[in-house]
């Protein structure tokens, strides 16, 4: 393999790491950045999506059915959680953190009761390598990267150009004024949380063919997403342009050069430094 092909391969691996981290971080960025809810069960919603893919595979359903099952399951659970658990606790952020942490434990134990503690593997919707410039790379990873870019673009345009996005921005900037202008902030917050956890479920289904599926997988995804938010801040696209790039890039490069332990340690150090020197992150909300 020539140096150019080797560089391309490393570049594709880095792009995949950034895309998968952005996909996982997106839901948490909506819940935390827009609603101020630090959802400690975010990783467990990713896990529910992954196990929805397992259930669909067991039933012999195609992957699109698994996508619908994962998104629908997380959306329904998210609505119930917001309606009867989070809404009464909005003015008490520490209580929401504890409540969602307890929810994470409950969801994990429920999945263990249904599926057991073993590992599952999910077959991708399509396999085989894709040849690019003389380099073979998994076609499913390339499709995932393209999908993440398209998803981020659609959400960005919706948030910035649509009437619903304008209402969300008004709710985030000044909830009392938005409510006085006739915006139903409670309903808007509920739908924002449902969308956030549905995106987590979507991430779980899409990443299930690429990672071992087991009940404790959510902790890994929560930590990565949280580190990205710490570094990127809560600006419009700070969690992605800044946090995802720094955290995903550092972890991918150092894990490849040394080991996954070194990669996680470096990300932890970077996050601590940002919390100390720049607590608002690279792109604080304006």
URHUHU-V872096 format. One record per run of one state. SS is the DSSP state (H for helix, E for strand, C for the rest). FROM is the first residue (numbers start at 1). LEN is the number of residues. Records with the same first field share a line. If there is no record, write none. Layout:
# URHUHU-V872096
SS: FROM-LEN, FROM-LEN
This chain:
# URHUHU-V872096
C: 1-2, 36-6, 59-4, 90-3, 116-4, 121-8, 133-2, 162-1, 174-1, 181-4, 209-4, 214-3, 233-5, 258-2, 278-9
H: 3-33, 42-17, 63-27, 93-23, 139-23, 163-11, 175-6, 185-24, 217-16, 238-20, 260-18
E: 120-1, 129-4, 135-4, 213-1
